[in-house]
Amino acid sequence: MSMFTIIFLDRGCGFNPTNVSAEEYIHHCIYDSNFAIARDYSDEDNNYTGSWNYSTVSIQAKQILVRNNLAYGYRSFIRATTHDVVGGPEDVWVYNNTLIGAYTQSNFMTISLNATNIKLRNNIYYNTYAGTVSIYDRFIALQSGGGETEYKTGIIDSDYNIMLGANWDEEASQGVVRVNFDYYTLAEWITYAGCETHSIFADALVTTTITNDDQDESLSSGFGDLSTGSPAIDVGNRVNSIFDYHLNKRALTVSLGAVIYEE
């Protein structure tokens, strides 16, 4: 999928191709410049009440590139998992996405420990949940797959991201990164994996307003835009993402998220 917009107004996986056999599998997958919106299926405490595994992108492939996407309301945004026959993904590149959650217990990135090269850059992770129930967001969840249960040094290179979850901070007791059932605060994860040294906990000052009705594309107007003074402006890392969600060319100084900042 490349360079076009889709608006999803249903639960379940927004985009879920899967491998069939060793002879029939997806080698390259590009998910570029899409806008995915999930219908509200939450209880009074904003706990998601539907399928545990729903996601914006759920894919089993060797090379996976996800960039310049806007997404709102999914419990898991990116799921890159291991296929029983083909094995784990060899490369997972996730660049310049704006991912907005609204529920407790969300994993923004769920990736198999059997992957060999994971690179996450310039993403905005933001959960707008403001209820009274403790929130257990993880910005990265590395899960067992293909026999792998332990973190392998060097499989993940994640940096230049901005993250914020309501009602908790970077020292959250439940951690912001999960490796199977081990949990890490941001500071612990930086020490353990050497990742996120340029990432920050802050409000990206990004437009998150959505009107989820009538399947009207006008509901996407302004969503993902950065406001003046956003800490996400001009602080990113140059990656393979020349254009933004709106096909505007990125400057040499890169802003975080799917949409470039325009004064």
Secondary structure, DSSP 8 states (H G I E B T S, - for coil): --S------SSS-SB-----SSSS-EEEEEEES-EEE----B-TT--B-S-TT-EEEEE-EEEEEEES-EEES-SEEEEE--BTTTBS-SEEEEES-EEEE-SSS-EEEEEETT-S-EEEES-EEEE---SSS----BSEEEE-BTTB-S--TTSEEEES-EEEETT--TT-TT-SEEETTEEE-HHHHHHHH---TT-EES---B------STT-GGGGTTTT-B-TT-TTTT-----S--B-TTS-B--SS--SSSS----
